[in-house]
Amino acid sequence: MRVYNPSEIFHAFAIDSLGRRANLKKIELKDWEQFEEHISSFFIEKEKLKIEKKPLYVSTPLFRGQANVSWKLETTLDRMVKRDFGMEEYFRTLRAVRPAVISNTGKAWDTLDNFDGEKSVPQGYEFMVYLRHHGFPSPLLDWTRSPYVAAYFAFRSCEHQDGGKVAIYSYVEYLGGAKGYSSRVPSIHGLGPYVVSHKRHYAQQCEYTICKRMTDGEYVYTSHTGAIAHGESDQDELVQCTLPTSEKGTVMRKLEMMNVTALSLFGSEESLMETLAYQEIGKKVWP
């Protein structure tokens, strides 16, 4: 694959059976310096777009880091069940686990109302975020508003190997125009940052998306990958930046200087040990 200048945008459009173009853009970067140049130009471009599109809405960019470029954009629920999962089915699951969570944690959660699949934000959203942060399978795909936090998650557990690459995604849902979609086609929906949750939700600058579609008269949670394949070229901008895993040492040192560490992002005793392990051992083994 050709290596592109960070300021270039490479449109990798794919045509599906309905004639729509998948709005996935791929940029291959050779090192961390190119990534920082790309991020700088990316934010300048989006600020210009906000000015040009006033008073229309341009979304805040979201970022997600993945330790292997071959991994799909999958939720923890996707990885567990390997199929579409009914939104009402998941709502019933929330109601089923709620008493046990309250009984064992002492945390109070509002009673969940009857299911309504037309709501823009899923019912029990705050409870869903709490469960997601504590390892329960979730249809929420987590993002961050910080490209540096995303970079940390991309490099944190990646294996340094010849030819290996990590992926850092950026996603902008609204680009100053209306978002059109068919309920039968998978579509991604941002849910916003304002939710009462674990403190690491705020430390990591988290936001979440869901992907849903209508099938057999029922709304289901489905794979984000399917929505990318059916995206429109003027909405839902998704960019995949790749960097070699050989940059891990450089990246982790730069992020540590910015106080982007396991301890700052998680705030637990386990994350303290992870941070200390990096400082005392990782720096010596990651060139």
RAMOVEN-V588469 format. One record per run of one state. SS is the DSSP state (alpha for helix, beta for strand, coil for the rest). FROM is the first residue (numbers start at 1). TO is the last residue. Records with the same first field share a line. If there is no record, write none. Layout:
SS=FROM-TO, FROM-TO
This chain:
coil=1-10, 12-14, 16-20, 22-23, 29-31, 54-57, 59-61, 67-75, 82-84, 106-124, 134-140, 145-146, 157-164, 173-174, 176-186, 191-198, 204-205, 216-217, 222-223, 230-236, 258-261, 267-268, 286-287
beta=11-11, 15-15, 21-21, 24-28, 58-58, 62-66, 85-86, 141-144, 165-172, 175-175, 187-190, 206-215, 218-221, 237-244
alpha=32-53, 76-81, 87-105, 125-133, 147-156, 199-203, 224-229, 245-257, 262-266, 269-285
